[in-house]
Amino acid sequence: MKNIFAFLILLTSSVFCQNNFSVEQFIDETPKFVFNIQNWESSDYLKLGIVTASTFALIQTDQSVREFIYNNNLNDKSTVSEFGKAWGEPISTIPISLGFYLHGLIVKDKTTKRIGFEIFQSFIYTGVITALLKSAIGRARPYKNLSSKYFRPFIVNNDFNALPSGHAAVAFSLSTVLANNLESDYLKVLAFAPAFITGYSRIVYDKHWLSDVFLASAIGYFVGNFVHDIHTEFESPNETFNNQNGVFNISIKLNLYKNQ
């Protein structure tokens, strides 16, 4: 895994440094993400409170949900659930990110370069947040059969890294970035379908509780929105991009940066 990330860093460094969406930009924007809480408004704290309270409420139902799944034989693997699992893994997120970026690089389109950059940036931020929370909370995974309320905080052990779900967080960050760059409301909804399937697969595969998936989904959603928002403050409104080469046949927002 370390070798994979080292390769990705080298690859993205050599590619991104030639364009506006560079490693330097990533480094510059990261403190904005880390210290963004200083700029929170009352509505942001309200959202945090709602997510926290909802997660706690769902914890009370986790055991019942798991029993329902097993009693109704919903835990069998299927093509759909396997797709959901894959959508929340780096093996899917990284190629999608690079695909958008390289498309933009080849056809000289800033929009698809930005989308690729945002997907990768969201992936990194989401991964760090979930990794820290997993270790700090130390919740037992369902398959351990220890109870939905069994916690061993501050332990580095995959069997006790249930809350939040890494797959669901990554899936929702990816879907959120894609949805934010789509004009059609129908396509926006469609973009989230794979993420919901990811969450479903983590529960039926007995890897996570319902509350794990809920909290992870919220993390991925808010991170994806933050990353997109910090790039839209320089955009000209009401501009759209229609791919002229037919590679992407959907309309997506065109970012026109003032400093060009």
C-alpha positions in Angstrom: 0.0 0.0 0.0 2.8 2.4 0.8 4.4 1.7 -2.6 1.1 2.5 -4.3 0.7 5.8 -2.6 4.3 6.7 -3.3 3.7 6.0 -6.9 0.6 8.1 -7.0 2.4 11.0 -5.4 5.2 10.9 -7.9 2.7 10.5 -10.8 0.5 13.3 -9.7 3.5 15.5 -9.0 4.9 15.1 -12.5 1.5 15.7 -14.1 -0.1 18.4 -11.9 2.9 20.6 -11.5 2.6 21.5 -15.2 -0.8 23.0 -14.8 -2.8 25.3 -12.5 -4.2 22.4 -10.4 -0.8 21.6 -9.0 0.7 20.0 -5.9 1.5 23.5 -4.7 -2.2 24.3 -5.0 -3.1 21.2 -3.1 -0.6 22.1 -0.3 -1.9 25.7 -0.3 -5.6 24.6 0.0 -5.1 22.0 2.7 -4.7 24.4 5.6 -8.0 26.0 4.5 -9.6 22.6 4.9 -7.9 21.9 8.2 -8.7 25.2 9.8 -12.0 25.8 8.0 -13.8 25.3 11.4 -12.7 28.8 12.3 -15.0 30.2 9.6 -18.0 28.0 10.5 -21.4 29.7 10.9 -24.2 28.7 13.1 -25.7 26.6 10.3 -22.5 24.6 10.1 -22.6 23.8 13.8 -26.3 22.8 13.4 -25.4 20.4 10.7 -22.7 18.9 12.8 -25.1 18.5 15.7 -27.7 16.8 13.5 -25.2 14.4 12.0 -23.8 13.5 15.5 -27.3 13.1 17.0 -28.5 11.0 14.1 -25.4 8.8 14.3 -26.0 8.2 18.0 -29.7 7.4 17.3 -28.8 4.9 14.6 -26.4 3.2 16.9 -29.4 2.2 19.0 -30.9 0.4 15.9 -27.7 -1.2 14.5 -28.2 -4.6 16.1 -31.8 -4.8 14.9 -30.8 -3.9 11.3 -28.1 -6.6 11.3 -30.6 -9.2 12.6 -33.1 -8.2 9.9 -30.5 -8.6 7.2 -29.6 -12.1 8.4 -33.1 -13.2 9.0 -34.1 -12.3 5.5 -31.0 -13.7 3.8 -29.9 -10.3 2.4 -26.3 -10.8 3.0 -25.5 -12.8 -0.1 -23.0 -11.3 -2.6 -24.4 -10.0 -5.9 -23.1 -8.1 -8.9 -24.7 -4.9 -7.6 -23.2 -5.1 -4.1 -19.8 -6.0 -5.6 -20.1 -2.9 -7.8 -20.9 -0.8 -4.7 -17.8 -2.2 -2.9 -15.6 -1.3 -5.8 -17.0 2.2 -6.1 -15.7 3.0 -2.6 -12.1 1.7 -3.2 -9.0 3.6 -4.4 -8.8 1.2 -7.3 -11.9 3.0 -8.7 -11.4 6.5 -7.4 -7.8 7.0 -8.6 -8.4 5.9 -12.2 -11.5 8.0 -12.4 -9.6 11.0 -11.1 -6.7 10.5 -13.5 -9.1 9.8 -16.4 -10.8 13.2 -16.0 -7.5 15.0 -15.4 -5.7 13.4 -18.4 -8.7 14.1 -20.6 -8.5 17.8 -19.7 -4.8 17.7 -20.2 -5.0 16.2 -23.7 -7.9 18.4 -25.0 -6.8 21.4 -23.0 -10.0 21.6 -21.0 -9.7 23.1 -17.5 -13.1 21.7 -16.4 -12.2 18.1 -16.6 -8.7 18.8 -15.1 -10.5 20.4 -12.2 -12.9 17.5 -11.7 -10.0 15.1 -11.6 -8.1 17.3 -9.1 -11.2 17.6 -6.9 -11.8 13.8 -6.9 -8.2 13.2 -5.8 -8.2 16.0 -3.3 -11.5 14.8 -1.7 -10.2 11.2 -1.6 -7.1 12.3 0.4 -9.0 14.5 2.8 -11.7 11.9 3.3 -9.2 9.1 3.8 -7.3 11.0 6.5 -10.5 11.9 8.4 -11.9 8.4 8.4 -8.5 6.9 9.4 -8.2 9.2 12.4 -11.8 8.6 13.5 -11.5 4.8 13.1 -8.5 4.6 15.4 -9.8 7.1 17.9 -13.3 5.5 18.2 -12.3 1.9 18.0 -15.7 0.4 17.3 -15.9 -3.4 16.8 -17.0 -4.6 13.4 -20.3 -6.5 13.2 -18.6 -9.8 12.2 -16.8 -9.8 15.6 -20.2 -10.5 17.3 -19.3 -8.4 20.3 -22.3 -6.0 20.2 -23.0 -2.8 18.3 -21.9 -0.8 21.3 -18.5 -2.4 21.9 -15.7 0.1 21.6 -11.9 -0.1 22.1 -10.7 3.5 21.6 -7.3 4.4 20.2 -6.4 1.0 18.9 -4.9 0.2 15.5 -6.7 -3.0 14.6 -8.9 -3.5 11.5 -11.4 -5.5 13.6 -12.1 -2.4 15.6 -12.1 0.2 12.8 -15.9 0.1 12.0 -16.9 3.7 12.7 -16.9 5.4 10.2 -16.9 3.3 7.0 -14.0 4.2 4.8 -15.6 2.7 1.6 -18.8 4.7 2.1 -16.9 8.0 2.9 -14.8 7.7 -0.3 -17.8 6.7 -2.4 -19.8 9.7 -1.3 -16.9 12.1 -1.7 -16.5 10.8 -5.3 -20.2 11.0 -6.1 -20.5 14.5 -4.5 -17.8 15.9 -6.7 -19.3 14.4 -9.8 -22.8 15.6 -8.9 -21.6 19.1 -8.2 -20.2 19.3 -11.8 -23.4 18.1 -13.5 -26.1 20.5 -14.8 -29.0 18.0 -14.9 -30.8 17.4 -11.6 -31.6 13.9 -12.9 -27.9 13.2 -13.4 -27.0 14.6 -10.0 -29.3 12.1 -8.4 -28.0 9.3 -10.6 -24.4 10.2 -9.6 -25.2 9.3 -6.0 -26.7 5.9 -6.8 -23.3 4.1 -6.7 -22.5 5.7 -3.3 -25.7 4.4 -1.8 -25.0 1.0 -3.2 -21.6 1.1 -1.6 -23.1 1.9 1.8 -25.6 -1.0 1.3 -22.8 -3.4 0.4 -20.8 -2.6 3.5 -23.8 -3.4 5.7 -24.9 -6.6 4.0 -21.3 -7.8 3.9 -21.2 -7.5 7.7 -18.3 -5.1 7.5 -20.1 -2.1 9.0 -23.1 -1.1 11.0 -25.8 1.2 9.6 -24.5 4.1 11.7 -21.0 3.6 10.4 -22.2 4.1 6.9 -24.4 7.1 7.8 -21.6 9.0 9.4 -19.2 8.1 6.6 -21.7 9.3 4.0 -22.0 12.6 5.8 -18.2 13.0 5.9 -17.8 12.2 2.2 -20.6 14.5 1.2 -19.4 17.5 3.2 -15.8 17.0 2.2 -16.8 16.8 -1.5 -18.8 20.0 -1.2 -16.0 21.8 0.5 -13.4 20.9 -2.1 -15.8 21.9 -4.9 -16.7 25.2 -3.2 -13.1 26.4 -2.8 -12.6 26.1 -6.5 -15.9 27.8 -7.6 -15.2 31.1 -5.9 -13.1 32.1 -8.9 -15.6 30.9 -11.5 -17.7 33.0 -13.9 -21.4 32.1 -13.3 -23.8 30.7 -15.9 -21.0 29.2 -18.1 -21.4 25.6 -19.3 -19.1 23.2 -21.0 -20.2 20.8 -23.8 -17.6 18.4 -24.8 -16.9 18.9 -28.5 -15.2 15.6 -29.1 -18.0 13.4 -27.8 -15.9 11.8 -25.1 -18.4 13.0 -22.5 -21.9 13.6 -23.7 -23.2 15.4 -20.7 -23.1 19.1 -19.8 -20.9 20.1 -17.0 -20.0 23.5 -15.5 -17.1 25.4 -17.1 -14.7 27.1 -14.7 -13.2 30.3 -16.1 -10.5 31.5 -13.8 -10.0 35.2 -13.6 -6.2 34.9 -13.5 -6.0 33.5 -17.0 
